[in-house]
Amino acid sequence: MKKGDLKNNIRGGLDSLIRSTSDTSNVNDAVTSKSEDTTEKRVVHCNFVMNKQYHINLKVIAAKKGKKEREVLKEALDDFFLKNKDLLEG
């Protein structure tokens, strides 16, 4: 494998690891301007280690809901942030 091939394979970050295999949308579609929707912020790519069972559960739930894994993960994070809103406002 050439160095350039490795760079191209890594570019997708977390999104490339958890997106649906049928996903043909562009990651940049997720970026919205503040004038369009104030609840959406700029998208950042994050790489992190996840418990294998969490990953399996994420994939199963996404498949059963007919959604992308990142959409299901966003729902879970939205609920978590809402639950801990007092910690964010302090």
N, C-alpha and C positions, 0 to 999 in steps of 0.2 A: 504494500500500500504506500502510495506517495504521500508526502507531507500535505500537499494541496487537497488530496482526497480526504484526509483526516479532518482538515479544517472544514470542508464542505459538509462532512457527516456530523460535526459538532455544532454547526451554526444554529440548528433548530432549538437547542437547549431543552428545557423541560417540555415545551410545547410539542417538540418532535417525539418525546418519550411517551406522552399521555394522550395525544390526539387520536381520534378515531382513524382507522385505516381507510375509511371511505371519505375522510375529510379532504375536500379539494379547495377549501377557502384559503385565502391568504391571511396570515397572521396580522398583517397591517389593517385588515378590515375591522379588527377589534378595537383599534385606536379611534376614538371619537374626539371631536373638538368640544371645548366647554360650551360653546354656543348650541351644539346639538343636544347634549345630554350632560347635565352637571353631575349626575351620579357616577358616570364612567370617567375614569382617569386614564392616563397614558399606560400602556401595557409595558411591563418589564419582563425579561426572561430570567427565571430563577432555576437553579439546579440544587436539588436537595435529596437527601436519602429518605426513603419512605419505607415503613414496615411493609413487608411483602403482602400480608393479608389485607392491609389497607388498600394497597394497589389493586389487588384482586377484587375487593369489594367495590372500589371505585369503578372498575371496568364493568362489573356485573350490573351495578345500578345504572350506569350510563347506557348500557345496552338495553336494559329493560325499559328505560324511560325514552329511548330513542334519541338521546342527546350525546354530545361530545363529552369526553372525560373532563375536559377543562371547564365545561359549563356546570357539571355536577360538583366539581371541586370548588368553583366560585360560589355556588349555592351554599355549600357547607361552610366556607369561610365567611360569607355574608351573615349566616346564622350565628357563627362564633363571635364575630365582631359586634353584632347586635346584642348578644348575651353579655358581652364584656364592655358595653358602651361606656360605662362609668369609668373604666380604667383608661379609656382613650381620651376622655374629656378632661381628666385631671391634669 
